[in-house]
């Protein structure tokens, strides 16, 4: 692989002159510039942008930190943020924090050490301590999804409270009055916001939701929470799970227990990941505007890089309902049917 020294040698100029040509410095003799460019073409030289960034502070690098890259929701964020970065001439560097505060700190330190121009971050929890490190580094930052709710920084997110209201309204409009909520981890603001919006709407109809909270947003947790609701003896005809994986896990457990969706229980998810259309029945869900969130997150970050002293901005995008096949209109659950369903479920291991 050709080096800058090879280019300078072929062009008959000093390495510093060749470097000035490559960085766009105008204080170069036109004839020398042409020789350098000809040498670059002949040698097929490609500059080391990463090394240049380490020296010059701007390697056009943007860091993205997410709690779990294997989670389909965050995989969508990764893909769309990278696309938006590339469109604007930046390279995205990914940091996976594994939903662990200690790893989150180390990942941040690595990105800071690489002299990224800015960082987009979805924090592990509300108690994340990374903001103090970001202040000391003076690196521009934008919160996304699990954003910084107690910090005066740029952030962009979906209207989670409105998502809860949409889910509650739809279930109620389909005749459901015994309604459960499988919530996400309560250490994250967006989970509490989704639950609050759901409960607020149902309270206007005189309904108190049956709620259970999981420790994460994973498929297996949806299964565990569904079974726990039945073991508690809860009676419900509709469920809102606060993300699609929780909903799909609950559906899988109901199938295992002989509970039919949507004939026995209707269910709604949140996010609109691709898997929602691959299962039977296809999952009704609340769609996050992923493309808009990611595009605007990159735009916010670039504006922060250009105007570091401007006031922080918070952008909130609206979710919308995607109706598929997992919710049916139905009459109230009779006591006899509820008792038979619990008995059938609890007989299974």
PyMOL commands that set and color helices and strands:
alter all, ss='L'
color gray80, all
select helices_A, chain A and resi 4-11+15-22+30-43+49-56+72-87+101-113+130-137+160-173+189-203+219-231+244-256+274-277+290-306+335-346
alter helices_A, ss='H'
color red, helices_A
select strands_A, chain A and resi 61-66+91-96+118-121+140-144+154-158+179-183+210-213+238-241+266-271+284-287+314-317+320-322
alter strands_A, ss='S'
color yellow, strands_A
deselect
rebuild
show_as cartoon
